[in-house]
Amino acid sequence: NPKPFEMTASSIILKNAYFIYHNDLTCRTKDKGDIDFGYFELKNIDARLDQFTIMGSDISADIEHLAFTQYTGFILRNLSGKFHIGPKGLELKSATLATPTSHVFLDFAFEYGSWKDYGDFLNKIKFNVLAKTSTFDMKDIRYFAPQTAGMDNRLVFSAQVNGPINHLVIKDLDARFADNTHLAGELDIKNLTDFFNADIRAKLVQNEVDLYEIQQFKLPGGKTIPIPE
C-alpha cells in the first residue's frame, strides 16, 4: 500500500485567505444561502495555526486564532483550541468560540460513520459537547441546520450534550433565558426541528419560569410557545 500523504508545519499564518470545497456529485443549489456540505466556501480567513499536521485524511492543529465569513452569512470572529478532523470524527478541545452574538467555552466533538453523513447532519452527526458557562445565541445553529431558522434566542448556559440534533440528551443543564427564567436538570429531546411534534422529557431539579418570557421564546419558523389563559 502507498504511504499516506504527510505534511507538517510548526506554524501557519493566513491573512485574508479564501477556501472552497466543491463536490459535483453531492452539491445542491444554494440559492437560499443554506449550508451545503457539497459546496463549502470560506472567505476573509484570518488564522494562526501551530503544530499543523496532515496525515492521510486526518488533519490536526493547535488553533491560536481562526476567523472567517461563510456564504450562508455565518461569521466566526474567533476560534481557538486543539483541533482534529478525520473520516470518523471532528474534535476541538479547550475551545473558545466567538460569533457576533455568542461566546462559548467548550470541549466539542462530532462523531460520524463517514464524510457523507454530513449530508444528513440532523440525524447522523452525533454531538459530544461539554460546555462551561457560556452565552449562546441559538440563531447560530441555523447556518448548519436550516430547519431551526427562527429560533433567535440567547441563553446563558452550561451543560453536557450528546446525540444528533434530532435526538439530544442534555445532562447537568443550567440554563437561563431573559431575566427570570432558569432551568436546571436533564432533558431528552427527540425531533427538535419539528418542535410541535417533538418528544421532550425533562427531569428538572430547579425550575423558575416567567410565563411572559416563555411566550417570547422563539421556535423554528419564528413561532412562539402558546400559553393557555
Disulfide bonds with the S-S distance in Angstrom:
none
